[in-house]
Amino acid sequence: MLARTGPSTPAAALPDFGLPRPGLRRHVVAGRVLTTLAALLVLFALLAPDDLNSFSAEALVRVPVEGLIVAAFVLVLPPRARRVVAVLVGLFLGLLTVLKALDTGFYATLEKPFDPIYDWSFFQAGLEFLAGQIGDAAAYAVLAGAALLAVAVVVCTVLAMLRLTRVAAGRRTSSTRVVAVLGVVWIVCSLFGVEIAPGQPLAAQNAVALAYGDLRQVSADLREQRPFGEVAADDSFRATPGSQLLNGLRGKNVVLTFVESYGRVALDDPDFGPKIGATLDAGTAQLKAAGIGAKSAFLSSSTFGGGSWLAHSTVQSGMWIDNQQRYNDLLASDRLTLGGAFQRAGWKTVWDVPAHTKDWPEGQKFYHPDAYYDAHHVGYQGPGYAYATMPDQFTLSVLQRTELAKSTQKPVMAEVDLVSSHAPWSPRPWLVDWNQVGDGSVFAPQPAAGEAPESVWKDPAKIRAAYRDATDYSLKTLISFMQHYGDDNTVLVFLGDHQPPVVTPQGAVHDVPITIVAKDPKVLDRISGWGWTDGLHPAAGAPVWKMDSFRDRFLTAFAR
């Protein structure tokens, strides 16, 4: 019986005469696309910089020596070992890519790379800031999405390495030739310093350099040159009795005020300086007319763009607190702070921290203030302003009513952390009559009259204007406060905590302005030898001290 042929015969049994089938063509094209995408992902992981300022198309079309070494290595390995190497290299490159993304964000906002040992605390601060803008649920959704994206990057990089090594092994001869040619190109370009663009050598060795730098940072973090306890104990004021402390300020109420994000850029930048400078100059004249003087200079902050608590603790402790571990160690120590010195000398100490919406037992235990006011303990009945829980004017008004006005028996030393100039800087408050502040309900119409943060932050020019105007408000509030309540027994010390994020160019100094204001001329006479500028506006050439030096200089100047 003859075999039947016709429509019922399987297609696989028919000759194809060498013509590719449509399904096979699609499979080949899809495979090539996947291989190309895998190669691009691996190249990106190898070549992408960790800083947006260095990012360019030229940076991604160089020859990475790490890729050539791995390719040459896997070409001589047996299949099982090749897969193990591919997975390990993929994990390394995936994690390196995530780390570069973190570095990019930290450079853009904090002017530093991400420290994998100490910088996790910034994520909590960032989450709280984000929650204040979009709500808790949305903020946690963003966090979950970012975590999933990081995992996806690592997984995809591993899969990309597996695919590339499999394709290379399947075409061993041609792959060997390509690696050999690119190796020669890399060597020649390296020897002659060939650049594809200024600062972008064609012969790249980016991944190893970045990984080595990160490992060195971790190593430096893990070994302190001196144990923290030894440094904290090395304190010339540690055992000074209260009778020998701050005698030059006896009977004075001293208000140490941190103005959020009040950095030197507010004075030097051409978009900010004219308005902020005019406010400070006008304020100097207004206070002088009321018999109040001031002197100003700069401190170099221990942080940049964020981490206000690091700057606050640096000023208070006289120690350089520039990472979370040192901050945690400080809070666990018995280091004498400025507040502690005032308390030992007989002052009532007050902490006024309106940004605190959660309990802070470790901070209260370390600073042990006599009175503590956070967002929930000042009776505020007004609106919030994006990040700021209340306007600066309300914060100072409550301090005046509850503490300074009642200080006839015992002088007050207060740390006040103002937050109206905290990002996103919009909507912002405006000054009202001090006699109308009350419980803050007078501020109710203000936020609706401003522009929403999500609108402002779509436009870089609006962001810069919002920072300028929010900082201007905080400074005008302090000036107005001294005009209304500053008397012979009032001393105001106000300073920035760090340069602002986003609007400060990378590479800028870490300087923040600092000013001491007093009506009693004897107070400013004690610091006449410091060389500070007269008035609220520090001159460009005013002294710049490290922030950790202020405590000792201040205690020395007012000791007797």
C-alpha positions in Angstrom: 0.0 0.0 0.0 1.3 3.4 -1.0 1.8 6.0 1.8 -0.7 8.7 1.7 0.3 12.2 1.0 -1.7 15.4 1.0 -3.1 17.9 3.3 -3.0 15.5 6.3 0.7 14.9 6.0 2.6 16.6 9.0 4.4 19.7 8.0 7.6 18.5 9.7 7.7 15.6 7.1 7.8 18.0 4.2 11.1 19.1 2.7 11.8 22.9 3.4 14.4 23.2 0.6 16.6 25.3 2.9 14.0 28.0 3.4 13.6 29.3 7.0 10.2 28.7 8.5 8.3 31.8 9.8 8.3 30.6 13.4 12.0 29.9 13.3 12.7 33.3 11.9 10.8 34.9 14.8 12.7 32.8 17.3 16.0 33.8 15.8 15.1 37.5 15.8 13.8 37.3 19.4 17.0 35.6 20.4 19.1 38.3 18.8 17.1 41.0 20.5 17.5 39.4 23.9 21.2 39.0 23.4 21.6 42.6 22.4 19.6 43.7 25.4 21.7 41.5 27.7 24.9 43.0 26.2 23.6 46.5 26.7 22.6 45.8 30.3 26.0 44.4 31.2 27.8 47.2 29.4 25.7 49.7 31.4 26.5 48.0 34.6 30.2 48.1 33.8 30.4 51.6 32.4 27.7 53.8 34.0 29.2 56.4 36.4 27.9 56.9 39.9 27.4 60.7 39.5 25.0 62.4 37.2 27.6 65.1 36.4 29.8 62.4 34.8 26.9 60.7 32.9 27.0 61.0 29.1 26.5 58.9 26.0 30.3 58.8 25.5 30.7 57.1 28.9 28.7 54.1 27.7 30.6 53.4 24.5 34.0 52.6 25.9 35.8 49.3 26.2 35.6 47.9 29.7 38.6 45.8 30.7 36.5 43.9 33.3 34.2 42.6 30.5 37.2 41.4 28.4 38.7 39.6 31.4 35.5 37.8 32.3 34.8 37.0 28.6 38.3 35.5 28.2 37.9 33.5 31.4 34.5 32.0 30.6 35.6 30.9 27.1 38.0 28.4 28.6 35.7 27.0 31.4 33.6 23.9 31.3 29.8 24.4 31.2 29.1 24.0 34.9 31.9 26.3 36.0 30.9 28.8 33.3 27.4 29.1 34.7 28.7 29.5 38.3 31.0 32.3 37.2 28.2 33.9 35.1 25.9 34.0 38.2 28.6 35.4 40.5 29.6 38.1 38.0 25.9 38.9 37.4 25.3 39.3 41.1 28.3 41.5 41.4 27.3 43.8 38.5 23.7 43.9 39.6 24.6 45.0 43.1 27.1 47.4 41.7 24.4 49.0 39.5 22.1 49.4 42.5 25.0 50.9 44.5 25.7 53.3 41.6 22.1 54.4 41.6 22.3 55.1 45.3 25.5 57.0 44.8 23.9 59.1 42.1 21.0 60.1 44.4 23.3 60.8 47.4 25.7 62.9 45.2 22.7 64.9 43.9 21.3 65.7 47.3 24.0 65.2 50.0 27.2 65.8 48.0 28.6 62.4 49.0 28.5 58.8 47.8 26.3 56.3 49.6 28.0 54.8 52.6 26.7 51.2 52.9 27.6 51.1 56.6 26.3 54.3 58.0 23.8 55.9 55.6 20.7 53.8 56.0 19.3 56.3 58.4 18.8 58.7 55.5 16.2 56.4 54.1 14.0 56.6 57.2 14.3 60.4 57.0 13.5 60.4 53.3 10.5 58.1 53.8 9.2 60.4 56.5 9.7 63.4 54.2 7.9 61.6 51.4 5.1 60.5 53.6 4.5 64.2 54.5 4.0 65.0 50.9 2.0 62.0 49.5 0.8 60.2 52.6 2.0 57.1 54.4 0.4 54.5 52.1 1.8 56.1 48.9 5.2 56.5 50.5 5.5 52.9 51.5 4.2 51.9 48.0 7.1 54.0 46.5 9.5 52.3 48.8 8.2 48.8 47.9 8.5 49.7 44.2 12.1 50.9 44.6 13.0 47.6 46.4 11.4 45.5 43.7 13.2 47.5 41.0 16.5 46.9 42.8 15.8 43.1 43.0 14.8 43.1 39.3 18.0 44.8 38.3 20.1 42.2 40.1 18.0 39.3 38.6 18.1 40.7 35.1 21.8 41.2 35.3 22.4 37.6 36.3 20.1 36.4 33.5 22.0 38.6 31.1 25.3 37.2 32.1 24.0 33.6 31.7 22.8 34.4 28.2 25.9 36.1 27.1 28.2 33.4 28.3 26.0 30.7 26.7 26.1 32.6 23.4 29.8 33.1 23.6 30.5 29.5 24.3 28.3 28.4 21.4 30.4 30.6 19.1 33.7 30.0 20.7 36.0 30.8 17.7 34.4 34.1 16.7 34.0 35.1 20.3 37.7 34.5 21.0 38.6 36.6 18.0 36.4 39.5 19.1 37.8 39.4 22.7 41.4 39.3 21.3 40.8 42.3 19.0 39.1 44.3 21.7 41.9 43.4 24.1 44.5 44.8 21.7 42.4 47.9 21.3 42.1 48.4 25.0 45.9 48.0 25.6 46.8 50.4 22.8 44.2 53.0 23.9 45.4 52.6 27.5 49.0 53.1 26.6 48.4 56.2 24.5 45.6 57.7 26.8 43.0 57.8 24.0 39.8 59.5 25.1 36.4 59.3 23.5 35.6 62.6 25.2 37.4 64.8 27.7 37.8 62.8 30.8 36.4 59.7 29.2 39.2 57.2 28.3 38.2 54.7 25.7 40.0 52.0 27.8 37.7 51.9 30.8 38.2 50.2 34.1 35.2 51.7 35.9 33.7 48.8 37.8 36.8 47.7 39.6 37.6 51.3 40.5 34.2 51.9 42.0 34.1 48.6 43.8 37.5 49.2 45.2 36.5 52.7 46.4 33.4 51.3 48.1 35.4 48.6 49.8 37.9 51.2 51.1 35.0 53.2 52.4 33.6 50.2 54.2 37.0 49.4 55.6 37.5 52.9 56.8 34.1 52.9 58.5 34.7 49.6 60.3 38.0 50.8 61.9 38.0 54.1 63.7 41.5 55.5 64.2 40.4 56.2 67.8 37.5 54.6 69.7 34.6 57.0 70.0 34.6 56.8 73.8 38.2 58.0 74.0 37.5 61.0 71.7 34.3 61.9 73.7 36.2 61.7 77.0 38.9 64.0 75.7 37.1 67.1 76.8 38.6 70.1 78.5 35.2 71.1 79.9 34.2 67.7 81.0 34.8 68.3 84.7 34.4 72.1 84.8 32.1 73.1 87.7 29.0 75.2 86.9 30.4 78.2 88.8 33.1 78.5 86.1 30.8 78.1 83.1 29.1 80.8 81.1 29.5 83.6 83.6 29.5 86.1 80.8 25.9 85.2 80.1 24.5 85.1 83.6 20.8 86.1 83.7 20.5 86.0 79.9 18.0 83.9 78.0 20.0 82.2 75.3 18.1 80.9 72.2 20.2 78.6 70.0 18.3 78.4 66.7 18.9 76.2 63.7 17.4 77.5 60.5 16.8 74.5 58.2 18.8 74.5 55.0 20.2 78.0 55.5 23.5 77.5 53.7 26.1 79.8 52.2 24.4 79.3 48.8 21.6 81.5 50.1 24.0 84.4 50.2 26.3 83.7 47.3 24.0 82.4 44.6 22.8 85.2 42.2 19.3 83.9 42.3 19.1 83.9 46.1 21.7 86.4 47.4 20.1 89.7 46.4 16.8 89.0 48.2 18.3 87.2 51.2 21.1 89.8 51.5 18.7 92.7 51.4 16.6 91.0 54.2 19.7 90.6 56.4 20.9 94.2 55.7 17.5 95.6 56.4 17.2 93.5 59.5 20.6 94.8 60.7 19.4 98.3 60.4 16.1 97.6 62.1 17.7 95.9 65.0 20.3 98.6 65.3 17.6 101.2 65.6 16.2 99.1 68.5 19.7 99.1 70.1 20.4 95.5 69.2 23.7 94.4 67.6 24.9 91.3 65.8 28.0 89.6 64.5 28.2 87.0 61.8 30.5 84.4 60.2 30.4 80.9 58.8 30.7 77.3 60.1 31.7 74.4 57.9 28.9 71.9 58.5 29.4 68.2 59.2 26.7 67.3 56.7 25.4 68.5 53.3 21.9 68.6 51.9 20.3 66.7 54.7 21.0 64.9 58.0 20.2 68.0 60.1 20.5 65.9 63.3 24.2 65.4 62.5 24.8 69.2 62.4 22.8 69.9 65.6 24.7 67.3 67.5 28.1 68.5 66.2 27.4 72.1 67.4 26.1 70.8 70.8 28.8 68.3 71.5 31.9 69.9 69.9 32.6 66.6 68.1 32.6 66.0 64.4 29.3 64.0 63.9 29.2 63.2 60.2 27.5 59.8 60.1 24.8 57.8 61.8 27.1 55.5 63.8 28.9 58.4 65.4 25.6 60.0 66.2 24.3 56.8 67.8 27.6 56.6 69.8 27.2 60.2 70.9 23.7 59.6 72.2 25.0 56.6 74.2 27.8 58.7 75.7 28.0 61.2 78.6 29.6 63.9 76.5 29.0 67.5 77.8 26.9 69.5 75.4 26.2 73.2 75.1 22.8 72.6 76.7 24.4 70.4 79.4 26.9 73.2 80.2 24.1 75.8 80.5 22.2 73.3 82.7 25.2 72.7 84.9 25.6 76.5 85.3 22.1 77.0 86.5 20.0 77.6 83.3 16.7 75.9 82.6 17.2 74.0 79.3 14.4 73.7 76.7 14.3 71.7 73.5 11.8 73.0 70.9 11.7 70.6 68.0 8.5 71.0 65.9 9.6 68.5 63.3 9.5 65.7 65.8 6.2 63.8 65.4 7.4 60.6 67.2 8.9 59.9 70.6 12.6 60.5 70.9 13.6 58.8 74.2 17.3 58.4 73.3 17.7 62.1 72.5 15.9 63.2 75.6 18.0 60.8 77.7 21.2 62.2 76.2 20.4 65.9 76.2 18.1 65.6 79.3 16.4 69.0 78.8 14.2 70.4 81.6 11.4 70.9 79.1 10.7 69.3 75.7 8.3 70.5 73.1 7.6 68.5 69.9 4.9 68.7 67.3 2.3 67.3 69.8 3.0 69.3 72.9 2.6 72.9 71.8 -1.2 73.1 71.4 -1.0 74.0 67.7 -4.4 74.1 66.0 -3.3 75.5 62.6 -2.5 73.9 59.3 0.6 72.0 58.2 2.9 73.3 55.4 4.0 70.2 53.4 7.0 69.0 55.6 6.7 71.7 58.2 4.2 70.9 61.0 3.8 74.5 61.9 5.2 77.9 60.9 8.4 79.2 62.5 6.5 82.2 63.9 4.3 79.9 66.0 7.3 77.9 67.3 9.0 81.1 68.5 5.7 82.6 69.8 5.1 79.5 72.0 8.7 79.6 73.3 8.3 83.2 74.2 4.9 82.7 76.0 5.7 79.4 77.8 9.3 79.8 78.7 11.1 83.1 78.0 8.4 85.4 79.4 8.4 83.3 82.6 12.2 83.2 83.1 12.4 85.8 85.9 13.5 83.2 88.5 15.8 81.1 86.3 17.2 82.0 82.8 16.4 79.8 79.9 18.7 78.2 77.3 16.7 76.8 74.4 17.6 74.9 71.3 15.0 75.7 68.6 14.9 73.8 65.3 13.0 75.9 62.7 11.5 74.0 59.8 9.6 76.4 57.5 12.7 76.5 55.3 12.8 72.7 54.9 12.2 71.2 51.4 9.8 71.2 49.5 9.6 75.0 50.5 6.1 75.4 49.3 3.5 76.3 50.4 5.1 78.6 52.9 3.8 80.9 55.7 3.9 84.6 56.0 4.2 86.8 59.1 1.1 87.8 61.1 0.8 90.1 64.1 2.6 88.4 67.0 -0.4 89.3 69.3 -2.7 87.3 66.9 -0.7 84.0 66.8 -2.6 82.4 69.6 -3.1 78.6 69.0 -2.1 78.9 65.3 -5.6 78.9 63.8 -4.9 82.3 62.4 -2.6 80.6 59.9 -5.5 78.4 58.5 -5.8 80.3 55.1 -2.1 80.3 54.3 -1.3 76.9 52.8 -4.2 77.1 50.3 -2.9 80.4 49.1 0.5 78.9 48.1 1.4 76.5 45.3 1.4 72.8 45.9 4.8 71.0 46.1 4.0 68.7 43.2 3.5 71.7 41.0 6.6 73.6 42.2 8.9 70.6 41.8 8.1 70.2 38.1 10.0 73.4 37.4 13.6 73.9 38.5 13.2 77.7 38.5 10.2 77.4 40.8 12.1 75.1 43.1 14.9 77.7 43.4 12.4 80.6 44.0 10.6 78.5 46.6 13.8 77.9 48.5 14.8 81.5 48.4 11.4 82.7 49.6 11.0 80.1 52.4 14.5 80.9 53.7 13.7 84.6 53.5 10.6 84.0 55.6 12.5 82.2 58.3 15.1 85.0 58.6 12.4 87.7 58.6 10.7 85.8 61.4 13.8 85.8 63.5 14.4 89.5 62.9 10.8 90.3 63.8 11.0 88.1 66.9 14.1 90.1 68.2 12.4 93.4 67.4 9.3 92.4 69.4 10.8 90.4 72.3 14.6 91.1 72.3 15.6 92.8 75.5 18.8 93.3 77.5 18.6 89.7 78.7 18.0 88.0 75.3 20.8 86.4 73.3 19.9 84.8 70.0 22.4 82.5 68.2 21.0 81.4 64.8 22.8 79.4 62.1 22.1 77.0 59.2 22.4 73.3 59.7 23.6 72.5 56.1 23.5 73.6 52.5 20.1 73.0 50.9 19.5 69.9 48.7 18.8 70.1 45.0 19.5 73.9 44.6 23.1 73.8 45.8 25.6 72.9 43.0 27.7 69.8 43.4 31.2 70.6 44.7 30.0 73.6 46.8 31.5 74.2 50.2 29.7 73.0 53.3 29.6 76.4 54.9 26.5 77.8 56.7 26.1 81.3 58.1 26.1 81.8 61.9 25.0 85.0 63.8 25.0 86.1 67.4 22.4 88.8 68.2 22.3 90.7 71.6 21.1 94.0 72.9 23.6 94.0 75.8 26.8 95.3 74.1 28.9 93.4 76.6 27.8 90.1 75.0 29.2 91.0 71.6 32.3 92.6 73.2 33.3 89.1 74.4 33.6 87.9 70.8 35.2 91.0 69.3 38.4 89.1 68.9 36.8 86.5 66.6 36.9 88.7 63.6 33.3 88.2 62.7 31.4 90.7 60.5 29.2 93.3 62.2 25.5 92.7 61.5 23.4 89.8 60.3 25.0 89.5 56.9 28.5 87.8 57.0 31.0 89.2 54.6 32.4 86.9 51.9 35.7 87.0 53.7 34.3 86.3 57.2 36.0 83.6 59.2 35.0 80.0 58.5 35.3 77.6 61.4 34.7 73.9 61.5 31.3 73.3 63.1 32.7 71.2 65.9 34.9 74.0 67.1 32.1 76.3 68.0 31.2 74.7 71.4 34.7 75.2 72.9 35.1 78.7 71.5 31.7 79.8 72.8 32.3 78.3 76.3 35.7 79.9 76.4 34.5 83.3 75.4 31.8 83.4 78.0 33.5 81.4 80.8 34.4 84.4 83.0 
